[in-house]
């Protein structure tokens, strides 16, 4: 890596994690080139941030993005598919990564930092996790000096996850806090979560660009606290200013949730139902040691921003 602050090509800068990561990169002194279809969705930027208009399947745009860059940080991902817009897990997660890797390799980029997910594995049941795994493998096979991160659920006031939780705790409908549960009546439970603060995630990604110890490594990222879905809801309920105190968590049976997911316009998909039954937990000691950071505990951090959601 160069002695001067590197030039980083960043995808996903208009998304939740990408916005925080862009700010972290600027604090570290990097010059940043971002790929964005709509620059108006970017946070305020300065002269050291250059915007390339376009998407992952625009050859000219991704060539301009990586030209002269020292590193690529690739955080683009989707949780809901929109096939009519060309947004499928296979196309965005796997094909998009492969295309960007090929273009970056041709441009002489040697450093790559990849956003994956806890649960990515070769035998994954969900297509979300499977396509994340295929993207990881493309990175490993590319010859790049890579670092891969697999976060648990990422939380922060401007994130979609916490906005969803707020809606369940405070909104008019549904009159309960839903989650997907195993068994005929949904009483068989669901997977556990290990929320990790977005600023901790952004710190690790930005630090990895110049941290040679992280080359060739895959890091799970999770905060210090593990929750069941009901416990997470009830923790948030305590701190949200307009939470309905009498609202209770209620399990929707997985079999019924899958019926809903198959309907046009459903608010969730089958992959989300599948993933809800898996533990999204990990041991983050390696990441904390490599990047010199203790990760924020969930409840006190959430309490500090609950009124901003």
C-alpha positions, 0 to 999 in steps of 0.5 A: 500500500502507498505511504500516502493515504490511499485512494479507495473505490467504494460501492454502496455509499448511498446505503446504510453502512456505506454512508457511515463508511464513507465518513470513516474513510474521510476521517482517516484521510483517504481520497474516495471514489464512489459509485452511485446511480443517484448522487443526491442520496449521498451524505455531504461530501468534500473535494476528496470524494469523487462521484462516478454515476452508474451501477455495477452493470455499467461497464464504463462506470465501474472502469472509471470507479477503479481506474487509479484506485489503490483499493476497492471496498465492496459493500453492495447488497440487497435483502429484497429481490426486485427481478423486474429491475434486475435485482436478484441475489445472484445478479447483485451479490455474485455477478456484480462482485465478479464483474467488479473484480474483473474490472479492478484486476484489469486496472491493477487494483491489488487490495479488496475489502468485501461485505459478506454476512454471517451464515454465508457458506457453501451449503446454505439453505437461503439463496441470500447466504449462498450468493454471498458465499459465491461472492466470497469465493470469487474474491478468494480466487481473484488473486487480490489481497483481500479481507472479508467481513461477515457481520451479524445484524447491523444497527444504527439510527438510520438503518432499515433494521432499527426503523423496522423495529421502531415500527413494530414497537410504536406503529399502529399496525400490527398490534404486536411485535412479530417474528417467525417461530418454528413449529405448528403454532410458532412456539418453537423459537427462532435464531438468536441475534448479535447486533453490531453497531454500524460505527464499529463495522465502518471502523473495521472496513476502513482500517482494513484497507491499510492493515496488512494483518487483515489480508487473507482473513475472514472476520465475523463481526458481532457485538458483545450481546446476544438476543432472542427476537422477543428479548431484542424487541423488549429491550428496544421497547424500553427506550423508544420514546413512543413505544406502546408499553402493552405491545407484546412479541408474537411468533408467526409460524414459519409455515404460515410466513412462507405462505405469505412470502409467496404472495405478490407484494409480500413485505418479506421473502422466503430467505428472510424466513429461513435466515430468521431460524438460524443463529446470527451469532459469532465470536468477534475476538479476532476482529477486535484484536486485529482492528484495536477496537472494543465493540459497543454493547447494544442496549446503552448504544441503542438508548443513546440514539433511540430518539433519532430513529 
